[in-house]
Amino acid sequence: MIDWLQALVAPLNQVLFTLGYDRVSWAELLGFLTGGACVWLTVRGHIANFAVGVANSAFFLVLFASARLWADASLQIVYIVLGLLGWWQWQALRRIGGANRSMTRVERAGRTELAGCVCFLVIGTAALWPLLRSVGDSAPFLDALTTCLSLAAQWLLNAKRLQTWWFWIAADCIYVPLYFSRDLILTALVYLLFLGLCVAGLRSWNAAARTGTEPMTEAVR
């Protein structure tokens, strides 16, 4: 890592307190706080989830790089790009839709779209797994699988597809024990929180898809 970049992220790696075997840093604590806020905003269908999500990805990028979870660290960079893209997409939907609520409501992904996500999941995991193993990733298969699950979920989120929550739930069910095994206890707890919020999000968006309204009747701003 370049010296100036090390100096930039060094404060985020400063240990604040110990939780079990987890030496909690600023990066992990801020990732915990922004992560919970991001998922809560997403459940409500609020466009601010993208801005908070970008900040969350930046904190987790620092954290995962220090834990040698290279795919998870690299995924945060992709999240930042996709988060900015999703922010623009939701704004564009709002502008184009105007009074036409069908342009901004939650919809179910079609079979072709879901099949594409599943194919990406299988092919992406198979391709990424040996690459991560070759660079010394600490959990190459699970890191590859969760990376592809998360990318598929983010893609569906940007398009406001109900099934985004299926992929997030699947990823979180793997992330929780993975982070506990790496002594990232606070991060494991926030992903456990994510899991609960994702179930709430699935219920909220499912109701919105049935009624043709926006999640939690919260307008996208």
Stockholm file with secondary structure:
# STOCKHOLM 1.0

chainA/1-221         MIDWLQALVAPLNQVLFTLGYDRVSWAELLGFLTGGACVWLTVRGHIANFAVGVANSAFFLVLFASARLWADASLQIVYIVLGLLGWWQWQALRRIGGANRSMTRVERAGRTELAGCVCFLVIGTAALWPLLRSVGDSAPFLDALTTCLSLAAQWLLNAKRLQTWWFWIAADCIYVPLYFSRDLILTALVYLLFLGLCVAGLRSWNAAARTGTEPMTEAVR
#=GR chainA/1-221 SS CCHHHHHHHGGGGCEEEEETTEEEEHHHHHHHHHHHHHHHHHHTTCTHHHHHHHHHHHHHHHHHHHTTCHHHHHHHHHHHHHHHHHHHHHHHHHHHHTTCGGGTSCBCCCHHHHHHHHHHHHHHHHHHHHHHHHTTCSSHHHHHHHHHHHHHHHHHHHTTBTTHHHHHHHHHHHHHHHHHHTTCHHHHHHHHHHHHHHHHHHHHHHHHHHHTCCGGGCCCC
#=GC SS_cons         CCHHHHHHHGGGGCEEEEETTEEEEHHHHHHHHHHHHHHHHHHTTCTHHHHHHHHHHHHHHHHHHHTTCHHHHHHHHHHHHHHHHHHHHHHHHHHHHTTCGGGTSCBCCCHHHHHHHHHHHHHHHHHHHHHHHHTTCSSHHHHHHHHHHHHHHHHHHHTTBTTHHHHHHHHHHHHHHHHHHTTCHHHHHHHHHHHHHHHHHHHHHHHHHHHTCCGGGCCCC
//
